[in-house]
Amino acid sequence: MREKEWQTEANRRNEIKTLNDSVKMIEEEKIRLETHFAKSSDIVPFLDTIEGLAPKVSVETEVSAVDVAEDHSGLLIGMKASGTFSGLYKFLTLLENSPYELKFIGMDINKETASKWNAVFQIKLLSFIE
């Protein structure tokens, strides 16, 4: 009888270990998934992240507008940027490859001087949770 009790306890411990391992795997996946979404409380860090991309390619940026889309399908961001055409292109590439799901609603690029260009980006953060 003791052997049966011991086997039952060993099986229970194995099930608990398997369950704990599964919870750890799911938790890691959950954390990885959450990095692709911005909650309303995470707007400032999100904006800091996208603005932080600009100095990497020698571009100056300024967020000019932030608003929730009328249909609540995302966060709308207006952003001004200036730098060389190459820098603006690289900045756009960095935005496209950010971990966030972005949709470019509009973009207007104008040449100011021989080497300085200005751009206005209208971006929609699709992975936004209110």
C-alpha positions in Angstrom: 0.0 0.0 0.0 2.8 2.4 0.8 4.3 1.9 -2.6 1.0 2.9 -4.2 0.9 6.1 -2.0 4.5 6.8 -2.9 3.7 6.4 -6.7 0.7 8.7 -6.4 2.7 11.3 -4.6 5.5 11.1 -7.2 3.0 11.4 -10.0 1.4 14.5 -8.3 4.8 16.1 -8.0 5.6 15.5 -11.6 2.3 17.0 -12.6 3.0 20.1 -10.5 6.5 20.4 -12.0 5.1 20.1 -15.5 2.4 22.7 -14.7 5.1 25.1 -13.3 7.2 24.7 -16.4 4.2 25.4 -18.6 3.4 28.6 -16.6 7.0 29.8 -17.0 6.9 29.2 -20.7 3.6 31.1 -21.1 4.8 33.9 -18.9 7.9 34.4 -21.2 5.7 34.4 -24.2 3.2 36.8 -22.5 6.0 39.3 -21.8 7.4 39.0 -25.3 3.8 39.6 -26.7 3.2 42.6 -24.4 6.3 44.4 -25.7 4.5 44.8 -29.0 1.6 46.7 -27.5 1.4 50.1 -25.8 -1.2 50.6 -23.1 -2.6 54.1 -22.4 -0.3 54.3 -19.4 2.7 53.5 -21.6 2.3 56.4 -24.1 5.2 58.5 -22.8 7.7 55.6 -22.9 6.4 54.7 -26.4 6.9 58.3 -27.5 10.4 58.4 -25.9 11.2 55.2 -27.7 10.3 56.5 -31.1 11.9 59.9 -30.5 15.0 58.1 -29.2 15.5 56.6 -32.7 16.2 60.0 -34.3 19.6 60.8 -32.8 20.9 57.4 -34.0 20.5 58.8 -37.6 21.3 62.5 -36.9 17.6 63.6 -37.2 15.8 66.0 -34.9 12.2 65.1 -34.0 9.3 66.7 -32.2 6.0 65.0 -31.5 3.4 67.6 -32.5 0.1 65.7 -31.8 -1.1 62.6 -29.9 -4.7 61.5 -30.0 -6.8 58.3 -29.9 -8.4 57.4 -33.2 -12.1 58.2 -33.4 -13.0 54.5 -33.8 -10.5 53.6 -31.0 -8.6 51.5 -33.4 -5.2 53.0 -32.5 -3.2 56.0 -31.3 -2.6 58.8 -33.8 0.8 60.5 -33.6 1.9 63.6 -35.5 5.7 64.0 -35.7 7.9 66.6 -37.2 11.5 65.7 -38.2 14.4 67.4 -39.8 17.8 66.4 -41.1 19.4 65.2 -44.3 17.3 63.2 -46.8 19.4 60.2 -46.0 18.8 60.7 -42.2 15.1 61.0 -42.7 15.0 57.9 -44.8 16.9 56.0 -42.2 14.6 57.3 -39.4 11.6 56.1 -41.4 13.2 52.7 -41.7 13.9 52.5 -38.0 10.2 53.4 -37.3 9.0 50.7 -39.7 11.2 48.2 -38.0 10.3 49.2 -34.4 8.6 46.5 -32.3 5.3 48.4 -32.5 2.8 47.8 -35.2 2.7 51.2 -37.0 0.7 52.4 -40.0 1.9 55.4 -41.8 -1.2 57.5 -42.6 0.7 60.4 -44.2 4.1 61.8 -44.8 5.1 65.2 -46.3 8.8 65.8 -47.0 10.1 69.2 -48.1 13.6 70.5 -48.9 14.6 73.5 -46.9 18.2 74.0 -47.9 20.7 72.1 -50.1 21.3 69.6 -47.2 18.4 70.1 -44.8 15.0 68.4 -45.3 11.8 68.7 -43.1 9.3 65.9 -42.8 5.9 65.6 -41.1 4.8 62.1 -40.3 1.3 61.0 -39.5 1.5 57.6 -37.8 -1.1 55.3 -36.3 0.0 53.0 -33.5 -2.2 50.0 -34.2 -1.0 48.0 -31.2 -2.5 50.4 -28.7 -4.7 49.3 -25.8 -6.9 51.8 -24.0 
